[in-house]
Amino acid sequence: MKRPPHCQPKTLRHGGTRGFALTTLLAMLALASMATLLAMRNLWLNAQLLNAEADQLRTQHKAEAALPIALNDLLGIGQSSSPDTFSHRHHAGTSDQAHAFFPTSMVDYDLLRQRLNTSACSAGICAPNTLQTKPHKASDWKMQIATAMPVSANQTPYGDQTAWYWVEVFPLDTSSPANHASTAPFVYRITTLAKGLMPGSTTVLQAIWVRDTPTALTGQWHSWYVLQD
């Protein structure tokens, strides 16, 4: 028996509705998938940024921790367990020796300059010609890690080859009216460099320290800043 003609258009309309609903559903699923992928990508990017920020902070803290280590080296504090190291870094030794040491007088300073010759630093002890008005760039220090003093594994929880320091010795003109005879003869600029876990993560700090008196183990920090390129 044939279906009445008036029923056929109704069947066609139902088929068109189902086709439209399926297309709409597929479009919504595609949009939901894209939104999920974008959300996952944003979460991944945020995690990467947080990891980079955390690594940078950890690296800066490591560089900060190296400042008192360098100062203790300069003052000879904490070296009692290694008297040979103390003597090597705080005394000129004999005339046939050529090691770098922390000077206590201008005679010592001139000898240190002689031993360094054309090198600015050796084993983290430096005697540059002048105190530059503009600080070095961070990259300048990254290129001369071989002349730095490494922070040993027992001085940092981060292990060997993660932090280094340099101590620059600058003579102070004590004959100047602005400087009293009781003033220490040297000013020290301490630079520390620390490497992070992520590739290229490095922090370089620089600070100036001045003794209270020529023989005092106390002094004052006069600046502190992070070097940039």
Secondary structure, DSSP 8 states (H G I E B T S, - for coil): ----GGGHHHHHHHHHHHHHHHHHHHHHHHHHHHHHHHHHHHHHHHHHHHHHHHHHHHHHHHHHHHHHHHHHHHHTTT-TT-HHHHHHHH----TT-------SSHHHHHHHHHHHTT-SEETTEE--SS--SS---HHHHHTTGGGSEE--GGG-TT-TTSEEEEEEEEE--TTSTTS-TTS-SEEEEEEEEEE-SSTT-EEEEEEEEEESSTT-S-EEEEEEEE---
